[in-house]
């Protein structure tokens, strides 16, 4: 993507679109890194510390 931006020029219309796309992918990668811990916190809030189905295991 960076090579494409350099090829067409960062100020060209395609270059600006590719720059935005690259920024979106960087944003998503950063968000995905924190997603598992956010899910675990949400799951614990909804189901409690033992998780769903804990009563069935005892």
CHARMM internal coordinates of N, CA and C (Angstrom, degrees):
IC EDIT
DIST 1 N 1 CA 1.4461
DIST 1 CA 1 C 1.5262
ANGL 1 N 1 CA 1 C 109.80
DIST 1 C 2 N 1.3205
ANGL 1 CA 1 C 2 N 115.64
DIHE 1 N 1 CA 1 C 2 N -43.36
DIST 2 N 2 CA 1.4598
ANGL 1 C 2 N 2 CA 119.10
DIHE 1 CA 1 C 2 N 2 CA -179.83
DIST 2 CA 2 C 1.5298
ANGL 2 N 2 CA 2 C 111.26
DIHE 1 C 2 N 2 CA 2 C -63.97
DIST 2 C 3 N 1.3339
ANGL 2 CA 2 C 3 N 116.05
DIHE 2 N 2 CA 2 C 3 N -37.55
DIST 3 N 3 CA 1.4689
ANGL 2 C 3 N 3 CA 119.12
DIHE 2 CA 2 C 3 N 3 CA 177.34
DIST 3 CA 3 C 1.5212
ANGL 3 N 3 CA 3 C 110.57
DIHE 2 C 3 N 3 CA 3 C -64.07
DIST 3 C 4 N 1.3173
ANGL 3 CA 3 C 4 N 116.55
DIHE 3 N 3 CA 3 C 4 N -40.56
DIST 4 N 4 CA 1.4617
ANGL 3 C 4 N 4 CA 120.35
DIHE 3 CA 3 C 4 N 4 CA 178.17
DIST 4 CA 4 C 1.5177
ANGL 4 N 4 CA 4 C 112.11
DIHE 3 C 4 N 4 CA 4 C -62.51
DIST 4 C 5 N 1.3206
ANGL 4 CA 4 C 5 N 116.32
DIHE 4 N 4 CA 4 C 5 N -41.17
DIST 5 N 5 CA 1.4710
ANGL 4 C 5 N 5 CA 120.86
DIHE 4 CA 4 C 5 N 5 CA 177.96
DIST 5 CA 5 C 1.5164
ANGL 5 N 5 CA 5 C 109.58
DIHE 4 C 5 N 5 CA 5 C -62.04
DIST 5 C 6 N 1.3353
ANGL 5 CA 5 C 6 N 116.04
DIHE 5 N 5 CA 5 C 6 N -44.08
DIST 6 N 6 CA 1.4645
ANGL 5 C 6 N 6 CA 120.11
DIHE 5 CA 5 C 6 N 6 CA 179.59
DIST 6 CA 6 C 1.5258
ANGL 6 N 6 CA 6 C 110.76
DIHE 5 C 6 N 6 CA 6 C -64.65
DIST 6 C 7 N 1.3223
ANGL 6 CA 6 C 7 N 117.16
DIHE 6 N 6 CA 6 C 7 N -36.32
DIST 7 N 7 CA 1.4607
ANGL 6 C 7 N 7 CA 121.10
DIHE 6 CA 6 C 7 N 7 CA -177.63
DIST 7 CA 7 C 1.5243
ANGL 7 N 7 CA 7 C 111.92
DIHE 6 C 7 N 7 CA 7 C -68.33
DIST 7 C 8 N 1.3355
ANGL 7 CA 7 C 8 N 116.94
DIHE 7 N 7 CA 7 C 8 N -47.12
DIST 8 N 8 CA 1.4692
ANGL 7 C 8 N 8 CA 119.62
DIHE 7 CA 7 C 8 N 8 CA -176.89
DIST 8 CA 8 C 1.5210
ANGL 8 N 8 CA 8 C 112.92
DIHE 7 C 8 N 8 CA 8 C -87.60
DIST 8 C 9 N 1.3300
ANGL 8 CA 8 C 9 N 116.03
DIHE 8 N 8 CA 8 C 9 N -15.01
DIST 9 N 9 CA 1.4623
ANGL 8 C 9 N 9 CA 120.85
DIHE 8 CA 8 C 9 N 9 CA -178.92
DIST 9 CA 9 C 1.5108
ANGL 9 N 9 CA 9 C 110.90
DIHE 8 C 9 N 9 CA 9 C 94.78
DIST 9 C 10 N 1.3350
ANGL 9 CA 9 C 10 N 117.16
DIHE 9 N 9 CA 9 C 10 N 129.57
DIST 10 N 10 CA 1.4618
ANGL 9 C 10 N 10 CA 120.96
DIHE 9 CA 9 C 10 N 10 CA -175.24
DIST 10 CA 10 C 1.5309
ANGL 10 N 10 CA 10 C 114.20
DIHE 9 C 10 N 10 CA 10 C -65.88
DIST 10 C 11 N 1.3260
ANGL 10 CA 10 C 11 N 117.69
DIHE 10 N 10 CA 10 C 11 N -20.06
DIST 11 N 11 CA 1.4618
ANGL 10 C 11 N 11 CA 120.31
DIHE 10 CA 10 C 11 N 11 CA -178.76
DIST 11 CA 11 C 1.5225
ANGL 11 N 11 CA 11 C 112.51
DIHE 10 C 11 N 11 CA 11 C -95.32
DIST 11 C 12 N 1.3211
ANGL 11 CA 11 C 12 N 117.36
DIHE 11 N 11 CA 11 C 12 N -4.92
DIST 12 N 12 CA 1.4658
ANGL 11 C 12 N 12 CA 119.60
DIHE 11 CA 11 C 12 N 12 CA 177.21
DIST 12 CA 12 C 1.5236
ANGL 12 N 12 CA 12 C 108.95
DIHE 11 C 12 N 12 CA 12 C -75.34
DIST 12 C 13 N 1.3220
ANGL 12 CA 12 C 13 N 116.62
DIHE 12 N 12 CA 12 C 13 N 163.08
DIST 13 N 13 CA 1.4678
ANGL 12 C 13 N 13 CA 119.92
DIHE 12 CA 12 C 13 N 13 CA 178.60
DIST 13 CA 13 C 1.5289
ANGL 13 N 13 CA 13 C 111.21
DIHE 12 C 13 N 13 CA 13 C -59.23
DIST 13 C 14 N 1.3438
ANGL 13 CA 13 C 14 N 119.04
DIHE 13 N 13 CA 13 C 14 N -49.26
DIST 14 N 14 CA 1.4681
ANGL 13 C 14 N 14 CA 117.66
DIHE 13 CA 13 C 14 N 14 CA 177.21
DIST 14 CA 14 C 1.5309
ANGL 14 N 14 CA 14 C 112.54
DIHE 13 C 14 N 14 CA 14 C -63.01
DIST 14 C 15 N 1.3236
ANGL 14 CA 14 C 15 N 116.87
DIHE 14 N 14 CA 14 C 15 N -36.33
DIST 15 N 15 CA 1.4596
ANGL 14 C 15 N 15 CA 120.59
DIHE 14 CA 14 C 15 N 15 CA 179.23
DIST 15 CA 15 C 1.5155
ANGL 15 N 15 CA 15 C 112.09
DIHE 14 C 15 N 15 CA 15 C -63.42
DIST 15 C 16 N 1.3270
ANGL 15 CA 15 C 16 N 116.50
DIHE 15 N 15 CA 15 C 16 N -40.54
DIST 16 N 16 CA 1.4692
ANGL 15 C 16 N 16 CA 120.01
DIHE 15 CA 15 C 16 N 16 CA 178.01
DIST 16 CA 16 C 1.5275
ANGL 16 N 16 CA 16 C 110.86
DIHE 15 C 16 N 16 CA 16 C -66.76
DIST 16 C 17 N 1.3400
ANGL 16 CA 16 C 17 N 116.52
DIHE 16 N 16 CA 16 C 17 N -39.49
DIST 17 N 17 CA 1.4696
ANGL 16 C 17 N 17 CA 119.59
DIHE 16 CA 16 C 17 N 17 CA 177.97
DIST 17 CA 17 C 1.5267
ANGL 17 N 17 CA 17 C 110.72
DIHE 16 C 17 N 17 CA 17 C -64.25
DIST 17 C 18 N 1.3257
ANGL 17 CA 17 C 18 N 116.01
DIHE 17 N 17 CA 17 C 18 N -43.83
DIST 18 N 18 CA 1.4630
ANGL 17 C 18 N 18 CA 118.92
DIHE 17 CA 17 C 18 N 18 CA 179.35
DIST 18 CA 18 C 1.5241
ANGL 18 N 18 CA 18 C 111.29
DIHE 17 C 18 N 18 CA 18 C -66.15
DIST 18 C 19 N 1.3327
ANGL 18 CA 18 C 19 N 117.35
DIHE 18 N 18 CA 18 C 19 N -36.20
DIST 19 N 19 CA 1.4609
ANGL 18 C 19 N 19 CA 121.33
DIHE 18 CA 18 C 19 N 19 CA 177.34
DIST 19 CA 19 C 1.5248
ANGL 19 N 19 CA 19 C 110.08
DIHE 18 C 19 N 19 CA 19 C -62.92
DIST 19 C 20 N 1.3246
ANGL 19 CA 19 C 20 N 116.41
DIHE 19 N 19 CA 19 C 20 N -42.47
DIST 20 N 20 CA 1.4640
ANGL 19 C 20 N 20 CA 119.47
DIHE 19 CA 19 C 20 N 20 CA 178.18
DIST 20 CA 20 C 1.5283
ANGL 20 N 20 CA 20 C 111.01
DIHE 19 C 20 N 20 CA 20 C -65.60
DIST 20 C 21 N 1.3264
ANGL 20 CA 20 C 21 N 117.01
DIHE 20 N 20 CA 20 C 21 N -40.98
DIST 21 N 21 CA 1.4555
ANGL 20 C 21 N 21 CA 121.12
DIHE 20 CA 20 C 21 N 21 CA 178.37
DIST 21 CA 21 C 1.5242
ANGL 21 N 21 CA 21 C 110.64
DIHE 20 C 21 N 21 CA 21 C -62.50
DIST 21 C 22 N 1.3230
ANGL 21 CA 21 C 22 N 116.58
DIHE 21 N 21 CA 21 C 22 N -44.00
DIST 22 N 22 CA 1.4587
ANGL 21 C 22 N 22 CA 121.01
DIHE 21 CA 21 C 22 N 22 CA 177.90
DIST 22 CA 22 C 1.5239
ANGL 22 N 22 CA 22 C 110.75
DIHE 21 C 22 N 22 CA 22 C -61.08
DIST 22 C 23 N 1.3156
ANGL 22 CA 22 C 23 N 117.19
DIHE 22 N 22 CA 22 C 23 N -41.94
DIST 23 N 23 CA 1.4619
ANGL 22 C 23 N 23 CA 121.35
DIHE 22 CA 22 C 23 N 23 CA 178.84
DIST 23 CA 23 C 1.5306
ANGL 23 N 23 CA 23 C 110.29
DIHE 22 C 23 N 23 CA 23 C -64.09
DIST 23 C 24 N 1.3405
ANGL 23 CA 23 C 24 N 116.53
DIHE 23 N 23 CA 23 C 24 N -39.72
DIST 24 N 24 CA 1.4654
ANGL 23 C 24 N 24 CA 120.84
DIHE 23 CA 23 C 24 N 24 CA 177.79
DIST 24 CA 24 C 1.5258
ANGL 24 N 24 CA 24 C 110.25
DIHE 23 C 24 N 24 CA 24 C -61.28
DIST 24 C 25 N 1.3376
ANGL 24 CA 24 C 25 N 117.39
DIHE 24 N 24 CA 24 C 25 N -46.90
DIST 25 N 25 CA 1.4566
ANGL 24 C 25 N 25 CA 120.17
DIHE 24 CA 24 C 25 N 25 CA 179.82
DIST 25 CA 25 C 1.5272
ANGL 25 N 25 CA 25 C 111.72
DIHE 24 C 25 N 25 CA 25 C -63.91
DIST 25 C 26 N 1.3172
ANGL 25 CA 25 C 26 N 118.09
DIHE 25 N 25 CA 25 C 26 N -38.33
DIST 26 N 26 CA 1.4690
ANGL 25 C 26 N 26 CA 120.70
DIHE 25 CA 25 C 26 N 26 CA 175.73
DIST 26 CA 26 C 1.5236
ANGL 26 N 26 CA 26 C 110.55
DIHE 25 C 26 N 26 CA 26 C -62.85
DIST 26 C 27 N 1.3314
ANGL 26 CA 26 C 27 N 116.16
DIHE 26 N 26 CA 26 C 27 N -42.92
DIST 27 N 27 CA 1.4585
ANGL 26 C 27 N 27 CA 121.66
DIHE 26 CA 26 C 27 N 27 CA 178.50
DIST 27 CA 27 C 1.5339
ANGL 27 N 27 CA 27 C 110.20
DIHE 26 C 27 N 27 CA 27 C -60.51
DIST 27 C 28 N 1.3291
ANGL 27 CA 27 C 28 N 116.64
DIHE 27 N 27 CA 27 C 28 N -47.50
DIST 28 N 28 CA 1.4623
ANGL 27 C 28 N 28 CA 120.76
DIHE 27 CA 27 C 28 N 28 CA -178.97
DIST 28 CA 28 C 1.5286
ANGL 28 N 28 CA 28 C 111.31
DIHE 27 C 28 N 28 CA 28 C -63.46
DIST 28 C 29 N 1.3316
ANGL 28 CA 28 C 29 N 116.99
DIHE 28 N 28 CA 28 C 29 N -40.75
DIST 29 N 29 CA 1.4682
ANGL 28 C 29 N 29 CA 120.07
DIHE 28 CA 28 C 29 N 29 CA 178.62
DIST 29 CA 29 C 1.5210
ANGL 29 N 29 CA 29 C 110.15
DIHE 28 C 29 N 29 CA 29 C -60.65
DIST 29 C 30 N 1.3080
ANGL 29 CA 29 C 30 N 117.27
DIHE 29 N 29 CA 29 C 30 N -44.22
DIST 30 N 30 CA 1.4698
ANGL 29 C 30 N 30 CA 120.93
DIHE 29 CA 29 C 30 N 30 CA 178.91
DIST 30 CA 30 C 1.5272
ANGL 30 N 30 CA 30 C 111.64
DIHE 29 C 30 N 30 CA 30 C -64.79
DIST 30 C 31 N 1.3183
ANGL 30 CA 30 C 31 N 116.87
DIHE 30 N 30 CA 30 C 31 N -39.94
DIST 31 N 31 CA 1.4641
ANGL 30 C 31 N 31 CA 120.33
DIHE 30 CA 30 C 31 N 31 CA 178.83
DIST 31 CA 31 C 1.5272
ANGL 31 N 31 CA 31 C 110.62
DIHE 30 C 31 N 31 CA 31 C -66.70
DIST 31 C 32 N 1.3218
ANGL 31 CA 31 C 32 N 117.91
DIHE 31 N 31 CA 31 C 32 N -39.50
DIST 32 N 32 CA 1.4518
ANGL 31 C 32 N 32 CA 121.78
DIHE 31 CA 31 C 32 N 32 CA -178.54
DIST 32 CA 32 C 1.5336
ANGL 32 N 32 CA 32 C 111.61
DIHE 31 C 32 N 32 CA 32 C -64.57
DIST 32 C 33 N 1.3168
ANGL 32 CA 32 C 33 N 117.51
DIHE 32 N 32 CA 32 C 33 N -31.25
DIST 33 N 33 CA 1.4660
ANGL 32 C 33 N 33 CA 120.50
DIHE 32 CA 32 C 33 N 33 CA 179.25
DIST 33 CA 33 C 1.5247
ANGL 33 N 33 CA 33 C 111.76
DIHE 32 C 33 N 33 CA 33 C -63.38
DIST 33 C 34 N 1.3284
ANGL 33 CA 33 C 34 N 117.22
DIHE 33 N 33 CA 33 C 34 N -34.11
DIST 34 N 34 CA 1.4643
ANGL 33 C 34 N 34 CA 119.96
DIHE 33 CA 33 C 34 N 34 CA -178.08
DIST 34 CA 34 C 1.5278
ANGL 34 N 34 CA 34 C 112.78
DIHE 33 C 34 N 34 CA 34 C -93.84
DIST 34 C 35 N 1.3091
ANGL 34 CA 34 C 35 N 117.69
DIHE 34 N 34 CA 34 C 35 N -6.92
DIST 35 N 35 CA 1.4563
ANGL 34 C 35 N 35 CA 121.14
DIHE 34 CA 34 C 35 N 35 CA -175.04
DIST 35 CA 35 C 1.5306
ANGL 35 N 35 CA 35 C 114.37
DIHE 34 C 35 N 35 CA 35 C -62.17
DIST 35 C 36 N 1.3307
ANGL 35 CA 35 C 36 N 120.90
DIHE 35 N 35 CA 35 C 36 N -44.55
DIST 36 N 36 CA 1.4751
ANGL 35 C 36 N 36 CA 119.07
DIHE 35 CA 35 C 36 N 36 CA -179.36
DIST 36 CA 36 C 1.5329
ANGL 36 N 36 CA 36 C 113.20
DIHE 35 C 36 N 36 CA 36 C -58.73
DIST 36 C 37 N 1.3116
ANGL 36 CA 36 C 37 N 118.26
DIHE 36 N 36 CA 36 C 37 N -43.12
DIST 37 N 37 CA 1.4681
ANGL 36 C 37 N 37 CA 118.93
DIHE 36 CA 36 C 37 N 37 CA -179.58
DIST 37 CA 37 C 1.5238
ANGL 37 N 37 CA 37 C 110.81
DIHE 36 C 37 N 37 CA 37 C -69.81
DIST 37 C 38 N 1.3198
ANGL 37 CA 37 C 38 N 117.21
DIHE 37 N 37 CA 37 C 38 N -34.97
DIST 38 N 38 CA 1.4721
ANGL 37 C 38 N 38 CA 119.77
DIHE 37 CA 37 C 38 N 38 CA 176.71
DIST 38 CA 38 C 1.5192
ANGL 38 N 38 CA 38 C 110.52
DIHE 37 C 38 N 38 CA 38 C -65.97
DIST 38 C 39 N 1.3553
ANGL 38 CA 38 C 39 N 117.02
DIHE 38 N 38 CA 38 C 39 N -39.06
DIST 39 N 39 CA 1.4594
ANGL 38 C 39 N 39 CA 120.62
DIHE 38 CA 38 C 39 N 39 CA 177.40
DIST 39 CA 39 C 1.5296
ANGL 39 N 39 CA 39 C 110.51
DIHE 38 C 39 N 39 CA 39 C -63.71
DIST 39 C 40 N 1.3393
ANGL 39 CA 39 C 40 N 118.26
DIHE 39 N 39 CA 39 C 40 N -45.34
DIST 40 N 40 CA 1.4581
ANGL 39 C 40 N 40 CA 120.47
DIHE 39 CA 39 C 40 N 40 CA -179.66
DIST 40 CA 40 C 1.5304
ANGL 40 N 40 CA 40 C 110.85
DIHE 39 C 40 N 40 CA 40 C -59.84
DIST 40 C 41 N 1.3279
ANGL 40 CA 40 C 41 N 117.43
DIHE 40 N 40 CA 40 C 41 N -41.21
DIST 41 N 41 CA 1.4668
ANGL 40 C 41 N 41 CA 120.75
DIHE 40 CA 40 C 41 N 41 CA 178.39
DIST 41 CA 41 C 1.5275
ANGL 41 N 41 CA 41 C 110.58
DIHE 40 C 41 N 41 CA 41 C -64.72
DIST 41 C 42 N 1.3087
ANGL 41 CA 41 C 42 N 117.12
DIHE 41 N 41 CA 41 C 42 N -42.18
DIST 42 N 42 CA 1.4652
ANGL 41 C 42 N 42 CA 121.01
DIHE 41 CA 41 C 42 N 42 CA 179.01
DIST 42 CA 42 C 1.5240
ANGL 42 N 42 CA 42 C 111.00
DIHE 41 C 42 N 42 CA 42 C -65.32
DIST 42 C 43 N 1.3440
ANGL 42 CA 42 C 43 N 116.08
DIHE 42 N 42 CA 42 C 43 N -44.78
DIST 43 N 43 CA 1.4611
ANGL 42 C 43 N 43 CA 121.20
DIHE 42 CA 42 C 43 N 43 CA 179.62
DIST 43 CA 43 C 1.5279
ANGL 43 N 43 CA 43 C 110.27
DIHE 42 C 43 N 43 CA 43 C -59.49
DIST 43 C 44 N 1.3343
ANGL 43 CA 43 C 44 N 116.74
DIHE 43 N 43 CA 43 C 44 N -43.65
DIST 44 N 44 CA 1.4611
ANGL 43 C 44 N 44 CA 120.17
DIHE 43 CA 43 C 44 N 44 CA 179.43
DIST 44 CA 44 C 1.5230
ANGL 44 N 44 CA 44 C 111.04
DIHE 43 C 44 N 44 CA 44 C -64.59
DIST 44 C 45 N 1.3236
ANGL 44 CA 44 C 45 N 116.82
DIHE 44 N 44 CA 44 C 45 N -37.63
DIST 45 N 45 CA 1.4653
ANGL 44 C 45 N 45 CA 120.72
DIHE 44 CA 44 C 45 N 45 CA 178.81
DIST 45 CA 45 C 1.5342
ANGL 45 N 45 CA 45 C 110.42
DIHE 44 C 45 N 45 CA 45 C -64.65
DIST 45 C 46 N 1.3126
ANGL 45 CA 45 C 46 N 116.91
DIHE 45 N 45 CA 45 C 46 N -40.02
DIST 46 N 46 CA 1.4577
ANGL 45 C 46 N 46 CA 121.29
DIHE 45 CA 45 C 46 N 46 CA -177.51
DIST 46 CA 46 C 1.5242
ANGL 46 N 46 CA 46 C 112.10
DIHE 45 C 46 N 46 CA 46 C -79.27
DIST 46 C 47 N 1.3367
ANGL 46 CA 46 C 47 N 117.51
DIHE 46 N 46 CA 46 C 47 N -43.92
DIST 47 N 47 CA 1.4621
ANGL 46 C 47 N 47 CA 121.46
DIHE 46 CA 46 C 47 N 47 CA -171.19
DIST 47 CA 47 C 1.5225
ANGL 47 N 47 CA 47 C 114.36
DIHE 46 C 47 N 47 CA 47 C -108.61
DIST 47 C 48 N 1.3284
ANGL 47 CA 47 C 48 N 117.58
DIHE 47 N 47 CA 47 C 48 N -8.52
DIST 48 N 48 CA 1.4459
ANGL 47 C 48 N 48 CA 120.37
DIHE 47 CA 47 C 48 N 48 CA -176.36
DIST 48 CA 48 C 1.5119
ANGL 48 N 48 CA 48 C 110.40
DIHE 47 C 48 N 48 CA 48 C 91.14
DIST 48 C 49 N 1.3471
ANGL 48 CA 48 C 49 N 116.84
DIHE 48 N 48 CA 48 C 49 N 171.49
DIST 49 N 49 CA 1.4579
ANGL 48 C 49 N 49 CA 120.77
DIHE 48 CA 48 C 49 N 49 CA -173.01
DIST 49 CA 49 C 1.5287
ANGL 49 N 49 CA 49 C 114.72
DIHE 48 C 49 N 49 CA 49 C -64.89
DIST 49 C 50 N 1.3289
ANGL 49 CA 49 C 50 N 117.92
DIHE 49 N 49 CA 49 C 50 N -25.65
DIST 50 N 50 CA 1.4596
ANGL 49 C 50 N 50 CA 119.91
DIHE 49 CA 49 C 50 N 50 CA -178.40
DIST 50 CA 50 C 1.5199
ANGL 50 N 50 CA 50 C 112.24
DIHE 49 C 50 N 50 CA 50 C -81.87
DIST 50 C 51 N 1.3194
ANGL 50 CA 50 C 51 N 117.99
DIHE 50 N 50 CA 50 C 51 N -17.00
DIST 51 N 51 CA 1.4567
ANGL 50 C 51 N 51 CA 120.86
DIHE 50 CA 50 C 51 N 51 CA -179.27
DIST 51 CA 51 C 1.5134
ANGL 51 N 51 CA 51 C 112.20
DIHE 50 C 51 N 51 CA 51 C 88.22
DIST 51 C 52 N 1.3331
ANGL 51 CA 51 C 52 N 116.67
DIHE 51 N 51 CA 51 C 52 N 172.33
DIST 52 N 52 CA 1.4672
ANGL 51 C 52 N 52 CA 120.13
DIHE 51 CA 51 C 52 N 52 CA -178.57
DIST 52 CA 52 C 1.5224
ANGL 52 N 52 CA 52 C 110.83
DIHE 51 C 52 N 52 CA 52 C -67.90
DIST 52 C 53 N 1.3014
ANGL 52 CA 52 C 53 N 115.94
DIHE 52 N 52 CA 52 C 53 N 146.30
DIST 53 N 53 CA 1.4607
ANGL 52 C 53 N 53 CA 121.20
DIHE 52 CA 52 C 53 N 53 CA 176.81
DIST 53 CA 53 C 1.5239
ANGL 53 N 53 CA 53 C 114.34
DIHE 52 C 53 N 53 CA 53 C 78.46
DIST 53 C 54 N 1.3145
ANGL 53 CA 53 C 54 N 118.95
DIHE 53 N 53 CA 53 C 54 N 5.23
DIST 54 N 54 CA 1.4689
ANGL 53 C 54 N 54 CA 121.07
DIHE 53 CA 53 C 54 N 54 CA -176.91
DIST 54 CA 54 C 1.5267
ANGL 54 N 54 CA 54 C 111.59
DIHE 53 C 54 N 54 CA 54 C -61.87
DIST 54 C 55 N 1.3252
ANGL 54 CA 54 C 55 N 117.51
DIHE 54 N 54 CA 54 C 55 N -36.38
DIST 55 N 55 CA 1.4637
ANGL 54 C 55 N 55 CA 120.54
DIHE 54 CA 54 C 55 N 55 CA -179.65
DIST 55 CA 55 C 1.5164
ANGL 55 N 55 CA 55 C 110.86
DIHE 54 C 55 N 55 CA 55 C -66.39
DIST 55 C 56 N 1.3306
ANGL 55 CA 55 C 56 N 117.70
DIHE 55 N 55 CA 55 C 56 N -27.88
DIST 56 N 56 CA 1.4636
ANGL 55 C 56 N 56 CA 121.21
DIHE 55 CA 55 C 56 N 56 CA -179.55
DIST 56 CA 56 C 1.5253
ANGL 56 N 56 CA 56 C 112.10
DIHE 55 C 56 N 56 CA 56 C -72.71
DIST 56 C 57 N 1.3381
ANGL 56 CA 56 C 57 N 116.92
DIHE 56 N 56 CA 56 C 57 N -21.24
DIST 57 N 57 CA 1.4663
ANGL 56 C 57 N 57 CA 120.57
DIHE 56 CA 56 C 57 N 57 CA -176.15
DIST 57 CA 57 C 1.5216
ANGL 57 N 57 CA 57 C 112.98
DIHE 56 C 57 N 57 CA 57 C -86.28
DIST 57 C 58 N 1.3056
ANGL 57 CA 57 C 58 N 117.88
DIHE 57 N 57 CA 57 C 58 N -7.25
DIST 58 N 58 CA 1.4497
ANGL 57 C 58 N 58 CA 118.90
DIHE 57 CA 57 C 58 N 58 CA -173.04
DIST 58 CA 58 C 1.4331
ANGL 58 N 58 CA 58 C 115.35
DIHE 57 C 58 N 58 CA 58 C -103.71
END
COOR INIT
IC SEED 1 N 1 CA 1 C
IC BUILD
